[in-house]
């Protein structure tokens, strides 16, 4: 369980770093129209974006260790704290001023994570039905189909919501991959392909959302849905439970941590502090 908590915290740290790199790269790219499948190719010309993807990959590997040993509600609450990491990095590296509300939000996230961590118990999941992986794959395909009209007609909030569901599918798919992990087992499990589709949809729609409107509108629904949706699946279908007698701490900590992360959602896009008037940017 200790290894799982360390993996979840390391994953949040890496996602926070990656979000800074990717947000800077996305804002420099030409704006996309609809679900522009050429956007990743354009972004791939940016070393910032490629470095961000590499750090994202490391974050995924760390979350993989966490999701195999901890309930989904614990891991997702911890991963949502990446916005607190992003806010601190923005203040230290890019001199982005932290408002009083941001400082409070960071403290709220930490308090929520302490409660969630204390309530965590070693995972003893229910073995999902053989059809569960097919359900994950079907959900990912449906989400991909939904992404096209949303990208065409929706705003930043709708795109952020689709991205949140995509990242939520990645978490659920990672959780239900066969144990122990083998190359054959992974390649023959439909959840693997649900993971790939969900991740691709999430990455693309969130990139477009950050170009299209307020980053707060894009990031807030992403944080809520990537945490709440997988947590609900874990509790209802996969046998996730907090430590006996600590249900109140798990529920309170989850709500507090996610609420604090949402309050920091403007930091989903990090920018340097504004230049003084009369001084060229």
C-alpha positions in Angstrom: 0.0 0.0 0.0 2.9 2.3 0.8 4.3 1.7 -2.7 0.9 2.6 -4.2 0.7 5.9 -2.3 4.2 6.8 -3.4 3.3 5.9 -7.0 0.1 8.1 -6.9 2.0 11.1 -5.4 4.8 10.7 -8.0 2.2 10.5 -10.7 0.5 13.7 -9.6 3.9 15.4 -9.5 4.7 14.3 -13.1 1.3 15.3 -14.4 1.8 18.7 -12.9 5.1 19.1 -14.7 3.7 17.8 -17.9 0.7 20.1 -17.8 3.0 23.1 -17.7 5.0 21.9 -20.7 2.0 20.9 -22.8 0.0 24.1 -22.0 2.8 26.3 -23.2 3.1 24.2 -26.4 -0.6 24.1 -27.1 -1.0 27.9 -26.8 1.7 28.4 -29.4 0.1 26.1 -32.0 -2.5 27.2 -34.6 -6.0 26.9 -33.3 -7.9 23.7 -34.3 -11.3 23.6 -36.0 -13.4 20.7 -34.9 -11.7 17.4 -33.9 -8.6 18.2 -35.8 -6.6 14.9 -36.0 -3.7 16.8 -37.4 -3.2 18.8 -34.2 -1.0 16.1 -32.6 1.3 16.2 -35.6 1.6 19.9 -35.3 2.2 19.7 -31.6 4.9 17.1 -32.2 7.1 19.7 -33.7 7.4 21.3 -30.3 10.1 19.9 -28.0 8.1 21.2 -25.0 5.1 19.1 -26.0 7.2 16.0 -26.7 8.9 16.4 -23.3 5.5 16.8 -21.7 4.3 13.6 -23.3 7.4 11.8 -22.0 6.7 13.0 -18.5 3.1 12.0 -19.0 4.3 8.5 -19.8 6.3 8.3 -16.6 3.2 9.5 -14.7 1.2 6.8 -16.3 3.7 4.1 -15.2 3.6 5.4 -11.6 -0.2 5.5 -11.6 -0.2 1.9 -12.9 1.7 0.8 -9.8 -0.8 2.8 -7.6 -4.0 1.5 -9.4 -2.9 -2.1 -8.9 -2.7 -1.8 -5.1 -5.1 1.0 -4.1 -8.8 1.8 -4.6 -9.7 4.0 -7.6 -11.1 6.8 -5.3 -7.7 7.1 -3.5 -5.6 7.2 -6.6 -7.8 9.6 -8.6 -8.1 12.0 -5.7 -4.3 12.1 -5.4 -3.8 12.5 -9.1 -6.2 15.4 -9.2 -3.7 17.3 -7.0 -1.5 17.8 -10.0 -3.1 21.3 -10.3 -1.6 22.2 -6.9 1.8 21.1 -8.3 1.2 23.1 -11.5 0.3 26.2 -9.4 3.5 26.0 -7.3 5.6 25.4 -10.4 4.1 28.4 -12.1 4.9 30.6 -9.1 8.5 29.3 -8.7 9.6 28.8 -12.3 7.4 31.2 -14.3 6.8 33.9 -11.6 3.0 33.5 -12.0 1.6 35.2 -8.9 -0.4 33.0 -6.5 -3.6 34.7 -5.3 -4.7 34.3 -1.8 -7.4 31.9 -3.0 -4.8 29.8 -4.8 -2.8 29.4 -1.5 -6.0 28.4 0.3 -6.8 25.9 -2.6 -3.4 24.3 -2.2 -3.9 23.9 1.5 -7.4 22.4 1.0 -6.0 19.9 -1.5 -3.3 18.8 1.0 -5.8 18.5 3.8 -8.1 16.4 1.6 -5.2 14.1 0.5 -4.2 13.6 4.2 -7.7 12.3 4.9 -7.9 10.1 1.8 -4.4 8.7 2.6 -5.4 7.9 6.2 -8.6 6.1 5.0 -6.8 4.1 2.4 -6.8 0.3 2.7 -4.9 -2.2 0.7 -7.1 -3.0 -2.3 -9.0 -6.3 -2.3 -10.9 -5.9 -5.6 -13.8 -8.0 -6.9 -12.7 -9.9 -10.0 -14.7 -8.2 -12.9 -16.7 -10.3 -15.3 -15.0 -11.3 -18.5 -17.2 -8.9 -20.4 -16.1 -5.9 -18.3 -13.1 -5.3 -20.6 -15.4 -5.2 -23.6 -17.6 -2.7 -21.7 -14.5 -0.5 -21.3 -13.7 -0.7 -25.0 -17.3 0.0 -26.0 -17.4 3.0 -23.7 -14.2 4.3 -25.3 -15.5 3.9 -28.8 -18.7 5.7 -27.9 -16.8 8.5 -26.2 -14.7 8.9 -29.4 -17.8 9.1 -31.5 -19.2 11.8 -29.1 -16.0 13.8 -29.3 -16.5 14.7 -33.0 -19.8 16.7 -32.6 -18.6 18.1 -29.3 -15.3 19.3 -30.9 -17.3 20.8 -33.8 -20.0 22.6 -31.8 -19.0 22.6 -28.1 -17.0 25.0 -26.0 -14.1 24.6 -23.6 -16.3 23.1 -20.8 -17.8 20.4 -23.0 -14.5 19.4 -24.4 -13.0 19.4 -20.9 -15.8 17.1 -19.8 -15.1 14.6 -22.7 -11.4 14.7 -21.8 -12.2 14.0 -18.2 -14.2 11.0 -19.1 -11.4 9.8 -21.4 -8.8 10.0 -18.6 -11.3 8.3 -16.3 -11.6 5.4 -18.8 -7.8 5.2 -18.8 -7.8 4.7 -15.0 -10.6 2.1 -15.0 -8.9 0.2 -17.9 -5.6 0.2 -16.1 -7.2 -1.2 -13.0 -8.9 -4.1 -14.7 -5.9 -5.3 -16.8 -5.0 -8.9 -16.0 -2.7 -9.7 -13.2 0.1 -10.5 -13.4 0.8 -8.2 -16.4 2.1 -10.2 -19.3 2.6 -9.1 -22.9 0.1 -11.7 -24.2 -2.4 -10.9 -21.5 -2.3 -7.1 -22.2 -2.5 -7.5 -26.0 -5.5 -9.8 -25.8 -7.5 -7.8 -23.3 -10.0 -5.5 -24.8 -9.5 -3.1 -21.9 -6.0 -2.3 -23.3 -7.6 -0.9 -26.5 -10.2 1.0 -24.5 -7.3 2.5 -22.6 -5.5 3.6 -25.8 -8.7 5.1 -27.4 -9.7 6.8 -24.1 -6.3 8.3 -23.7 -6.1 9.5 -27.3 -9.5 11.1 -27.1 -8.7 12.8 -23.7 -5.3 14.2 -25.0 -6.8 15.6 -28.2 -10.0 17.1 -26.7 -8.2 18.8 -23.8 -5.6 20.3 -26.2 -8.5 21.7 -28.3 -10.3 22.9 -25.2 -7.3 24.9 -24.0 -7.2 26.7 -27.4 -10.9 27.4 -27.5 -11.8 29.1 -24.3 -11.1 29.8 -20.7 -8.7 27.3 -19.2 -10.8 27.2 -16.0 -13.9 26.1 -18.0 -11.8 23.4 -19.7 -10.0 22.1 -16.6 -12.7 22.2 -13.9 -15.0 19.6 -15.6 -11.9 17.5 -16.5 -10.8 17.3 -12.9 -14.3 16.5 -11.6 -15.1 13.7 -14.2 -11.6 12.1 -14.2 -11.9 11.6 -10.4 -15.6 11.1 -9.7 -16.5 8.8 -12.6 -13.7 6.2 -11.9 -14.3 6.4 -8.2 -18.0 5.6 -8.7 -17.1 2.6 -11.0 -14.6 1.3 -8.4 -17.1 1.6 -5.5 -20.1 0.2 -7.4 -18.5 -2.5 -9.6 -14.9 -3.3 -8.5 -15.2 -3.7 -4.7 -13.3 -0.6 -3.6 -13.7 0.1 0.1 -12.0 2.4 2.6 -10.4 1.2 5.8 -13.1 -0.1 8.2 -14.5 2.8 10.2 -12.9 5.4 8.0 -15.7 5.8 5.4 -16.4 9.4 6.6 -12.7 10.4 6.2 -12.6 8.8 2.7 -15.7 10.7 1.6 -14.7 14.0 3.2 -11.2 13.8 2.0 -12.2 13.0 -1.6 -14.7 15.9 -1.8 -12.2 18.3 -0.2 -9.3 17.3 -2.4 -11.4 17.5 -5.6 -13.0 20.8 -4.6 -9.6 22.3 -3.9 -8.3 21.0 -7.2 -11.2 22.6 -9.0 -10.5 25.9 -7.3 -7.0 25.8 -8.8 -8.3 24.9 -12.3 -7.1 28.2 -13.8 -3.6 26.8 -13.4 -4.3 24.2 -16.0 -2.7 26.7 -18.3 0.4 28.3 -16.9 1.6 31.6 -18.3 4.4 33.9 -17.1 3.5 36.9 -15.1 2.2 39.9 -17.1 4.9 42.4 -18.2 4.8 45.9 -16.8 3.1 48.5 -19.1 5.5 49.9 -21.7 7.9 47.0 -21.5 7.8 44.7 -24.6 6.8 41.1 -23.8 
